[in-house]
Amino acid sequence: MHKYGYAPKGASCVMYSSEELRRYQYFVSIDWTGGIYASPTLAGSRPGGISVATWAGMVHLGEEGYLELTEGIIRTTRAIREGI
């Protein structure tokens, strides 16, 4: 999202086609000195503002808006490739 200006730099989003696949995303450590540590992200803790801004952007665009923008990016990429 951020590479095309639709979210702050540092934002990433992984979309899974099923809950079954998503369950492999979670990280849990029972050996952390602060107690049990669990995180739904690979990076652990991240600044919340980036996540919230990315979420708000995706909600604002909606699925149709996101797909429309993606199709535009693909068309532009193909046009550039053909022009080279």
C-alpha positions as CSV (number, residue, x, y, z in Angstrom):
1,M,0.0,0.0,0.0
2,H,2.7,2.5,0.9
3,K,4.6,2.0,-2.3
4,Y,1.7,3.6,-4.2
5,G,1.0,6.4,-1.7
6,Y,-2.1,4.8,-0.1
7,A,-0.6,4.3,3.4
8,P,2.3,5.6,5.5
9,K,5.8,4.2,4.8
10,G,6.4,1.1,6.7
11,A,2.9,-0.3,6.3
12,S,2.4,-3.8,5.1
13,C,-0.7,-5.9,4.7
14,V,-1.0,-9.7,4.2
15,M,-4.4,-10.9,3.0
16,Y,-5.1,-14.6,3.5
17,S,-7.7,-16.5,1.5
18,S,-8.8,-18.5,4.5
19,E,-8.6,-18.4,8.3
20,E,-6.7,-21.7,8.1
21,L,-3.8,-20.0,6.4
22,R,-3.9,-17.0,8.7
23,R,-3.4,-19.1,11.8
24,Y,0.2,-19.7,10.8
25,Q,0.8,-15.9,11.1
26,Y,0.6,-15.8,14.9
27,F,3.7,-15.9,17.1
28,V,3.7,-17.1,20.7
29,S,6.6,-17.5,23.1
30,I,6.2,-18.9,26.6
31,D,9.9,-18.3,27.5
32,W,9.8,-14.5,27.3
33,T,11.1,-13.0,30.6
34,G,7.9,-10.8,30.9
35,G,5.6,-13.8,30.7
36,I,3.7,-15.3,27.8
37,Y,4.3,-13.2,24.7
38,A,1.9,-13.5,21.8
39,S,1.7,-11.4,18.6
40,P,-0.4,-11.5,15.4
41,T,2.5,-9.9,13.5
42,L,6.0,-11.1,12.5
43,A,7.6,-8.0,13.8
44,G,6.0,-8.0,17.2
45,S,5.2,-4.5,18.4
46,R,5.0,-1.7,15.9
47,P,3.9,1.9,16.2
48,G,0.1,1.8,16.3
49,G,-0.3,4.9,14.1
50,I,1.0,3.2,11.0
51,S,-1.4,0.3,11.5
52,V,-4.4,2.5,12.1
53,A,-3.7,4.8,9.2
54,T,-3.3,1.8,6.9
55,W,-6.5,0.2,8.2
56,A,-8.4,3.5,7.7
57,G,-7.1,3.8,4.1
58,M,-8.2,0.3,3.3
59,V,-11.6,0.8,4.9
60,H,-12.0,4.1,3.0
61,L,-11.1,2.5,-0.4
62,G,-13.2,-0.6,0.2
63,E,-12.7,-3.8,-1.8
64,E,-13.9,-2.3,-5.0
65,G,-11.7,0.8,-4.7
66,Y,-8.7,-1.3,-3.8
67,L,-9.3,-3.5,-6.9
68,E,-9.8,-0.5,-9.1
69,L,-6.5,1.1,-8.0
70,T,-4.7,-2.3,-8.4
71,E,-6.0,-2.7,-11.9
72,G,-4.8,0.8,-12.8
73,I,-1.3,0.1,-11.4
74,I,-1.2,-3.2,-13.5
75,R,-2.3,-1.3,-16.7
76,T,0.3,1.4,-16.1
77,T,3.0,-1.2,-15.5
78,R,2.1,-3.0,-18.7
79,A,2.1,0.2,-20.7
80,I,5.5,1.1,-19.4
81,R,6.8,-2.4,-20.2
82,E,5.5,-2.2,-23.8
83,G,7.1,1.3,-24.2
84,I,10.5,0.1,-23.3
